Amino acid sequence: MLDLNFILLFIATASPLVLIWRLARLGRDRPAGWMTAAITVLLVGGISYLLLPAIAGYVAGVAWALLLLAPSVAERQAANLLINKRYWAAKQLAIVRQTLHPWHQSDELLRLTSALELARNGHLSVALTSLAAHSDSIAAGRAATAVRFALQEDWDGLLSWSRRDLKVTSDPTVRALYLRALGEMGALEDLAWSFAMRNQMLEHRSVVSLSFAQELLYLFAFCGRQDGVVRLMRGPLKRWPRSHQDFWIGTAELTAGKTDPAIARLTRLRGQTSDAILDRALEQRLARAKEMPVARPSAATARLLDRLVAETGGEHNLPAKRPTRPVAVWILIGLNIAMFCAELALGGSTNDRVLRRLGALETNVVAAGHQYWRLPTSLFLHYGFLHISVNLYALYLLGPALERMIGSIRFAIGYLISGLGSGGGVVLFYAIGLTRAQELVGASGCVMGVIGMSAGLLLRHRQSPLAGRRLLEILAIVFFQTIFDLLVPQVSLGAHLCGFLTGLLVGIIFANRCTVQ
C-alpha cells in the first residue's frame, strides 16, 4: 500500500531541491525570496521528520503548498491578467502572492499592478513616481523601469536602456515592451530577428501562451499583417478589451497602408475609451498616423510572417484554427477510470484476487505460463485511489502537449508500446533473477514512456538552448523518480526505467520518420 505521508514528504523535498538547482543556475539574478521559501520548506520537512515522522509528510506538504505552490500559481495568473489588461484582478492576486511570499522583493508585483491601475485611471504622475522608486538592478525592478518608459511613450529611451544590457529582456514584461519599442521605432527587421531568435522551436509550440501571443501581436501589427492580428484577437487574445483590440487592428491598418480606415477607426476609438493609458497611445498614434511608413519587410521576414499567420489560423476570412484536442489522452484516462470502476464493482481495487482476475501482471505466470495478455491489461489496473490519482494526474499534465506535437494515433501507439516495454522488461528481469516483483499494475510505465518520447523528440533539436534546458529538466524528473522508486519498495524501478527507455526509443523513431505536427 502506498504511503501518502511518505509521498507528500518526498514531493515537499524533491520540489524545493529542483527549484534551488534551477535558481542556482541564474547566478546573481536569482530571486532571493524563492530561494528562501525553498530552503524554509526543506527545513520544515526535515524538522517534522525528526520530531513527528508519522505526520511529517502532511506538515511539509502544507508548507510546500503555501510557500511554493500557491504563490507560484498566483504569480503566473497575475501575469496573465496583466497581459489581458485586467489590472485590478492582477493586483488582488499580487496581494495573495505577497501574503504567502513575504520575503524581500515580493512586493514588486503588487507595486507594478497598482501603478498600472493608477495610470489607467488617469493618475499617470503618481504611477510614474511609484515605478521610479524601483531599482533596475534587480529583475522585478527592470520590469518597473520598462513599464515606466512605456507609460511615457518613450520608446527610444526604452530601446537605449534595454540595449545597454540585453539580459534585461529575459524578463517577459521587459521583453514584450522591448519588441513593441522596436516596432514603434520602425526597426522591423530587428523586431522579426529578435522574435525569431527567442522562439527557435515555433514548429513545436503546441499551446500559444499569452506572453507569446502578445509578442506575436506586435510583430504582426507593425509589419502590416492585419489578418494575423485578427486571428490572435479571435484566439489567445480574445479576452483583451475591445478597445485594445481595435487599437492594434488600426495599427496594422496603418502599417499596411490603409491610412484612412485606420485613422477613422482610431479616432472613433479615442472618443469611446476610458483607459488613460490607451488614450495616450491613441494620441501618439494619431499624431504620426500620416507619417507612419508602410511596412516593407524583407523576403525572409515576409516568409516568417506567412508561416506564423498560417499557424494562427490562415487567411483572415477563414474560421480561426483551434488547437488539436488531446483525444487520445482523454480516451486513455477514461479507460483507466472504467477499469478502476470494474475493480470496485468486483470486490475492491486493493483486492489481489480481483486484480489477478482482471489481468494484473504476475511475472511468474507470464514468464512460465506465457500469459502475455496480462502485459496490456495490467496497464489499466490500479491499486487504490491514490495510485490511480497520481498516474492519471501525471498523464493529464504531460500527455496533451506531446499528443498535439505528434498526433493522437502516434501518441496512443507510443503510450501502449511504452507500457508493453515496461511490463516486458520487468518479466525479463524476473526471468534472469534481477527482480523479485510478483504482481504489477498501473499506468506509471506508460507515463514514464510519455516522458521518454518527449526526450526522444527533443534529442532531434538538441542544438537548441531551449531543447537542452528541457532535456535537463527531463533528466531531473527521471533522477528523482529513480530515488523515489529506490526508497519505496512497493514501486517498481525496473518498470519505470523500462517504460522510459522504450518511450525514448519510440520518440527517436517518430522524430526521424515523421514530421511533427
C-alpha positions in Angstrom: 0.0 0.0 0.0 1.4 3.4 -1.0 2.0 5.7 2.0 0.5 9.2 1.4 2.6 10.6 4.2 5.8 9.5 2.6 4.7 10.6 -0.9 3.9 14.1 0.4 7.3 14.2 2.2 9.1 13.2 -1.0 7.3 15.9 -3.0 8.0 18.5 -0.4 11.7 17.6 -0.5 12.2 17.0 -4.2 10.3 20.1 -5.4 12.4 22.6 -3.4 15.6 20.8 -4.4 14.7 21.2 -8.1 13.8 24.8 -7.5 17.1 25.5 -5.7 19.0 23.8 -8.6 17.2 25.9 -11.2 17.7 29.2 -9.2 21.4 28.5 -8.7 21.9 28.4 -12.4 20.6 32.0 -12.6 23.7 33.3 -10.8 23.3 36.8 -9.3 19.9 37.3 -10.9 18.2 34.6 -8.9 15.3 35.9 -6.8 16.3 35.6 -3.2 12.7 35.2 -2.0 12.1 31.9 -3.8 15.4 30.6 -2.6 14.4 31.4 1.0 11.0 29.8 0.5 12.5 26.6 -0.9 15.0 26.4 2.0 12.2 27.0 4.5 10.1 24.2 3.1 13.2 21.8 3.3 13.8 22.9 6.9 10.1 22.3 7.9 10.2 18.9 6.3 13.5 17.9 8.0 12.4 19.1 11.5 9.0 17.5 11.1 10.6 14.2 10.1 12.8 14.3 13.2 10.1 15.3 15.6 6.9 13.9 14.1 7.7 11.3 11.5 4.2 9.9 11.3 2.8 13.2 10.0 5.9 14.8 8.6 4.7 14.5 5.0 1.4 16.3 5.8 3.2 19.1 7.6 5.8 19.5 4.9 3.1 19.2 2.2 1.2 22.1 3.7 4.4 24.2 3.9 5.1 23.4 0.2 1.6 24.3 -0.9 1.5 27.6 1.0 5.1 28.8 0.4 5.8 27.5 -3.1 2.8 26.2 -5.0 0.2 28.8 -4.2 2.5 31.9 -4.7 3.8 30.4 -7.9 0.2 29.9 -9.3 -0.8 33.4 -8.1 2.2 35.0 -9.8 1.5 33.1 -13.1 -2.1 34.0 -13.1 -1.4 37.7 -12.2 1.0 37.9 -15.2 -1.8 36.6 -17.5 -4.2 39.1 -16.1 -1.7 41.9 -16.7 -1.4 40.9 -20.3 -5.2 40.9 -20.6 -5.3 44.5 -19.1 -7.2 43.3 -16.0 -5.0 45.3 -13.6 -7.4 45.3 -10.6 -7.7 41.5 -10.7 -4.0 41.1 -11.1 -3.5 43.3 -8.1 -5.7 41.1 -6.0 -3.6 38.0 -6.9 -0.5 40.0 -6.2 -1.8 40.7 -2.7 -2.3 36.9 -2.3 1.2 36.2 -3.5 2.8 38.8 -1.2 0.8 37.4 1.8 2.2 33.9 1.1 5.6 35.1 -0.1 6.6 38.0 2.2 10.3 38.0 1.5 12.4 40.8 0.1 11.3 41.9 -3.4 8.0 40.1 -3.0 6.0 43.3 -3.2 7.3 44.3 -6.7 4.4 42.6 -8.5 1.9 44.4 -6.2 3.6 47.7 -6.9 3.7 47.1 -10.6 0.0 46.1 -10.8 -1.0 49.1 -8.6 0.9 51.5 -10.8 -0.7 50.3 -13.9 -4.1 50.6 -12.4 -3.3 54.1 -11.3 -2.1 55.0 -14.8 -5.2 53.6 -16.5 -7.4 55.6 -14.2 -5.6 58.8 -15.2 -3.1 59.2 -12.3 0.0 58.9 -14.5 2.3 61.1 -12.4 1.6 59.1 -9.3 2.2 55.8 -11.2 5.5 57.1 -12.6 6.6 58.2 -9.1 5.9 54.7 -7.7 7.7 53.0 -10.5 10.7 55.3 -10.3 11.3 54.2 -6.8 12.3 50.8 -8.1 15.9 49.9 -8.9 16.6 48.4 -12.3 19.4 46.3 -10.8 17.0 43.6 -9.9 14.7 41.5 -12.1 11.5 42.9 -10.7 12.8 46.5 -10.8 13.7 46.0 -14.5 10.0 45.4 -15.3 9.0 48.5 -13.5 11.7 50.5 -15.4 10.4 49.2 -18.7 6.8 50.0 -17.9 7.8 53.5 -16.9 9.3 54.1 -20.3 6.2 52.6 -21.9 3.7 54.7 -20.0 5.5 57.8 -21.2 5.5 56.5 -24.8 9.3 56.9 -24.6 10.2 54.0 -27.0 13.5 55.4 -28.0 14.5 55.6 -24.3 13.3 52.1 -23.7 15.5 50.8 -26.6 18.5 52.6 -25.4 18.1 51.4 -21.8 17.5 47.7 -22.9 20.4 47.7 -25.3 22.8 48.6 -22.5 22.3 45.1 -21.2 20.1 42.8 -23.3 19.9 40.4 -20.4 17.1 42.6 -19.1 14.9 41.1 -21.9 14.9 37.7 -20.2 12.1 39.2 -18.1 8.8 38.5 -20.1 7.4 42.0 -19.3 10.6 43.7 -20.4 10.9 41.6 -23.5 7.4 42.3 -24.7 7.9 46.0 -24.3 11.3 45.8 -26.0 9.7 44.2 -29.0 7.0 46.8 -29.1 9.6 49.5 -28.9 11.4 48.1 -31.9 8.1 48.2 -33.8 7.2 51.7 -32.7 10.6 52.9 -33.9 10.3 51.2 -37.3 13.0 48.6 -36.7 11.0 45.8 -38.4 14.0 43.6 -39.2 15.3 43.8 -35.7 11.8 43.1 -34.4 11.5 40.0 -36.6 15.0 38.8 -35.8 14.6 39.2 -32.1 11.3 37.4 -32.1 12.6 34.5 -34.2 15.8 34.1 -32.1 13.7 33.9 -28.9 11.3 31.4 -30.4 13.5 28.9 -32.1 11.1 26.0 -31.7 7.9 27.6 -33.1 7.1 24.4 -35.1 6.8 22.5 -31.8 4.7 25.1 -29.9 1.5 23.1 -29.0 -0.1 25.8 -27.0 0.1 29.5 -27.7 0.8 31.2 -24.3 -0.5 34.7 -23.6 3.0 36.2 -23.5 3.9 34.6 -26.8 0.7 35.8 -28.4 1.4 39.3 -27.2 4.9 39.3 -28.8 3.4 37.8 -32.0 0.8 40.6 -32.0 3.5 43.3 -32.1 5.2 41.6 -34.9 2.0 41.3 -37.0 0.8 44.8 -36.2 4.0 46.7 -37.1 4.5 44.5 -40.2 1.1 45.3 -41.6 -0.4 41.8 -41.1 -4.0 42.7 -40.2 -5.0 39.1 -40.9 -2.6 37.8 -38.2 -3.8 40.4 -35.7 -7.4 39.5 -36.2 -6.6 35.8 -35.7 -4.9 36.5 -32.4 -7.9 38.6 -31.3 -10.2 35.7 -32.1 -7.9 33.2 -30.3 -5.5 33.6 -27.4 -6.1 37.4 -27.0 -9.9 37.2 -27.2 -10.1 38.4 -23.6 -8.4 41.7 -24.4 -10.8 44.7 -24.0 -12.4 45.5 -27.3 -10.8 49.0 -27.3 -7.3 47.5 -27.2 -8.2 45.0 -30.0 -9.3 47.9 -32.2 -6.2 49.9 -31.4 -3.9 47.1 -32.7 -6.1 46.4 -35.7 -5.9 50.1 -36.5 -2.1 50.0 -36.1 -1.9 47.1 -38.5 -4.1 49.0 -41.0 -1.7 52.0 -40.8 1.4 49.9 -41.4 -0.4 48.1 -44.3 -1.0 51.4 -46.0 -4.8 51.6 -45.2 -4.4 55.1 -43.7 -7.9 56.5 -44.0 -9.7 53.5 -42.5 -7.1 53.3 -39.7 -7.5 57.0 -38.8 -11.3 56.6 -38.8 -11.1 53.6 -36.5 -8.6 55.2 -34.1 -10.4 58.5 -34.0 -13.7 56.7 -33.2 -12.0 54.7 -30.5 -10.5 57.7 -28.9 -13.9 59.0 -28.0 -15.0 55.8 -26.5 -12.2 54.6 -24.2 -11.9 55.5 -20.6 -8.4 53.9 -20.3 -5.9 56.7 -19.8 -3.0 54.5 -20.9 -4.8 53.6 -24.2 -5.9 57.2 -24.7 -2.3 58.4 -24.5 -1.2 55.8 -27.0 -4.1 56.8 -29.3 -3.0 60.4 -29.2 0.6 59.4 -30.2 -0.6 57.1 -32.9 -2.9 59.6 -34.5 -0.3 62.4 -34.2 2.0 60.5 -36.5 -0.5 58.5 -38.5 0.1 60.2 -41.8 3.8 59.9 -41.4 3.8 56.3 -40.4 5.7 54.4 -43.2 4.1 51.4 -44.9 5.8 48.2 -43.7 8.1 46.6 -46.3 9.6 43.6 -44.6 12.5 41.7 -46.3 11.8 38.5 -48.1 13.0 36.4 -45.2 10.7 38.3 -42.8 7.8 38.0 -45.2 8.3 34.2 -45.2 8.3 34.1 -41.4 5.2 36.2 -41.3 3.4 34.0 -43.8 4.3 31.0 -41.8 3.2 32.5 -38.5 -0.1 33.7 -39.9 -0.8 30.2 -41.2 0.0 28.7 -37.8 -2.5 31.1 -36.2 -5.4 30.2 -38.5 -4.6 31.0 -42.1 -6.3 33.8 -44.1 -8.4 36.1 -42.0 -11.7 35.2 -43.8 -11.4 31.6 -42.6 -12.6 30.4 -39.2 -9.9 30.5 -36.6 -7.8 27.4 -36.2 -8.4 25.6 -32.9 -5.7 23.7 -31.2 -6.0 19.9 -31.6 -7.8 18.4 -28.6 -5.9 15.7 -26.7 -8.4 13.0 -27.7 -6.1 10.1 -27.0 -5.2 11.4 -23.5 -8.9 11.6 -22.5 -9.7 8.2 -24.0 -6.9 6.6 -22.1 -7.9 8.4 -18.9 -11.5 7.2 -19.5 -10.3 3.6 -20.0 -8.3 3.7 -16.7 -11.3 5.1 -14.8 -13.6 2.4 -16.3 -11.3 -0.4 -15.3 -11.0 1.1 -11.8 -14.8 1.1 -11.5 -14.8 -2.5 -12.6 -12.3 -3.3 -9.8 -14.5 -1.6 -7.2 -17.6 -3.4 -8.5 -16.0 -6.8 -8.4 -14.6 -6.5 -4.8 -12.2 -3.6 -4.4 -9.2 -2.1 -6.1 -6.8 -3.4 -3.4 -8.1 -7.0 -3.6 -5.4 -9.1 -5.0 -7.8 -11.8 -6.3 -9.8 -9.2 -8.2 -6.7 -7.7 -9.8 -5.4 -11.1 -10.8 -8.8 -11.9 -12.3 -8.8 -8.7 -14.4 -5.3 -9.2 -15.7 -2.6 -8.0 -13.3 0.9 -8.7 -14.5 2.0 -11.7 -12.5 5.7 -12.1 -13.5 6.0 -15.8 -12.7 2.7 -16.6 -14.6 3.8 -14.6 -17.7 7.3 -16.0 -17.7 6.4 -19.6 -17.1 2.8 -19.8 -18.3 3.1 -17.5 -21.3 0.0 -15.4 -20.3 1.2 -12.5 -22.4 -2.3 -11.0 -22.5 -1.5 -9.7 -19.0 1.0 -7.2 -20.4 -1.6 -4.9 -21.9 -4.4 -5.5 -19.3 -2.2 -4.6 -16.3 -1.6 -1.1 -17.8 -5.2 -0.2 -17.0 -5.5 -1.5 -13.5 -4.5 0.3 -10.3 -4.1 -0.5 -6.6 -6.2 2.0 -4.7 -7.4 5.5 -5.2 -4.1 7.2 -4.6 -2.4 5.1 -7.2 -4.8 5.9 -10.0 -5.0 9.6 -9.0 -1.2 10.1 -9.2 -0.9 8.3 -12.5 -3.9 9.9 -14.2 -2.9 13.4 -13.0 0.6 12.9 -14.4 -0.9 11.8 -17.7 -3.2 14.8 -17.7 -0.2 17.1 -17.2 2.3 15.6 -19.5 0.2 14.0 -22.2 -1.7 16.8 -24.1 1.4 18.7 -25.2 3.1 15.6 -26.6 -0.1 14.5 -28.3 -0.5 17.8 -30.0 3.0 17.6 -31.3 2.9 14.0 -32.7 -0.8 13.4 -33.2 -3.4 11.3 -31.4 -2.7 8.0 -33.2 1.1 8.1 -32.7 0.6 9.2 -29.1 -1.7 6.2 -28.4 0.7 3.8 -30.1 3.7 5.2 -28.2 1.8 5.1 -24.9 0.9 1.4 -25.4 4.3 0.4 -26.7 5.9 2.1 -23.7 3.6 0.2 -21.3 4.4 -3.1 -23.0 8.1 -2.4 -22.9 7.7 -1.6 -19.2 6.0 -4.8 -18.3 8.1 -6.9 -20.7 11.2 -5.5 -19.1 10.1 -6.5 -15.6 9.2 -10.0 -16.8 12.7 -10.3 -18.3 14.3 -9.1 -15.2 12.3 -11.6 -13.2 13.3 -14.4 -15.5 17.0 -13.7 -15.1 16.8 -13.0 -11.4 17.2 -9.2 -11.3 13.9 -8.5 -9.6 11.5 -10.3 -7.2 8.4 -8.4 -8.2 5.4 -10.8 -8.2 2.5 -8.6 -9.3 2.4 -5.3 -11.1 -0.5 -3.0 -12.1 -0.7 0.6 -13.2 0.0 3.1 -15.9 3.2 4.6 -14.5 5.3 2.7 -17.0 3.2 4.4 -19.8 3.6 7.8 -18.2 7.3 7.3 -18.0 7.1 6.4 -21.6 5.4 9.7 -22.4 8.4 11.4 -20.7 10.8 9.3 -22.7 9.0 10.1 -26.0 9.3 13.8 -25.2 13.0 13.3 -24.6 13.4 11.4 -27.9 11.8 14.2 -29.8 13.9 16.9 -28.1 17.1 15.0 -29.0 16.4 15.8 -32.6 16.7 19.5 -31.7 19.4 19.2 -29.0 21.4 22.0 -30.6 18.7 24.5 -29.4 19.2 26.1 -26.0 15.5 25.6 -25.2 15.7 21.9 -26.1 18.8 21.5 -24.0 17.1 23.0 -20.9 14.0 20.8 -21.3 16.2 17.7 -21.6 17.9 18.6 -18.4 14.5 19.0 -16.7 13.5 15.6 -18.0 16.7 14.1 -16.6 15.9 15.7 -13.3 12.5 14.1 -13.3 13.9 10.7 -14.1 16.6 11.1 -11.4 14.0 12.0 -8.7 11.7 9.3 -9.8 14.5 6.8 -9.5 15.3 8.0 -6.0 11.6 7.6 -5.1 11.5 4.1 -6.5 14.5 3.1 -4.5 13.0 4.4 -1.3 9.5 2.9 -1.8 9.6 -1.0 -2.1 6.0 -1.1 -3.4 7.1 0.8 -6.6 8.9 -0.9 -9.4 12.1 0.8 -10.5 12.5 -1.6 -13.4 9.0 -0.9 -14.7 9.6 2.8 -14.7 13.1 2.7 -16.3 12.0 0.2 -19.0 9.0 2.4 -19.8 11.2 5.5 -20.1 13.8 3.8 -22.3 11.1 2.3 -24.5 9.4 5.7 -24.8 12.8 7.3 -25.6 13.3 4.8 -28.5 9.8 5.4 -29.8 10.3 9.2 -29.6 13.6 9.0 -31.6 11.9 6.8 -34.2 9.0 9.2 -34.5 11.4 12.2 -34.8 13.3 10.5 -37.6 10.4 9.1 -39.6 7.6 11.6 -39.4 7.0 15.3 -39.5 5.9 16.6 -36.1 2.5 18.2 -36.3 
